[in-house]
Each structure stands twice: as structure tokens, then as C-alpha cells.
């Protein structure tokens, strides 16, 4: 799928870098990307949103966003190369 990312035009620099890191993961992982990163990342994001909105948890009560390997890796890649 190549190295691309889509973010809102008002996205913070840290979010832009994180998503750029996902684009590098896309290049490195190729056809495995949806199964190893994209789908788990989307499920995890929406589960966290559910926890905050429906279960009334504070974001600080949840594990850090980068605590799972593929999110931490995306952040490190984005910070290093962008």
C-alpha cells in the first residue's frame, strides 16, 4: 500500500509524526500490516474510546497509548524520521 497517512488538517505535530510512523510500518510490513498493526490499532483505539465514553474511565486510568508494541514503534519511527 505504500508510505502514506491521512490525518485531520488540525492534527498536532505529534499525531502527524505518529501516523507517519504507521506509514513506515506499512512499507516495512507490506501485506501483513492490516493484520499486525492496522486492525489491532483500530480495535484498540475504539475500545479505549468506549472505556472513556461509556465506562466513564479517565484517559489517565488506561495504559499509556504507546504501551502496545505497534503504537510505540510507530511513535519512535515517526519521531526519528519526520
Buried (B, 14 or more C-beta within 10 A) or exposed (E): EEEEBEEEEEBEEEBBBBBBBBBBBBEEBEEEBBEBBBEBBEEBEEEBEEBBEEEEEEEEEEEEBBEEEBBBBBBBBBEEEB
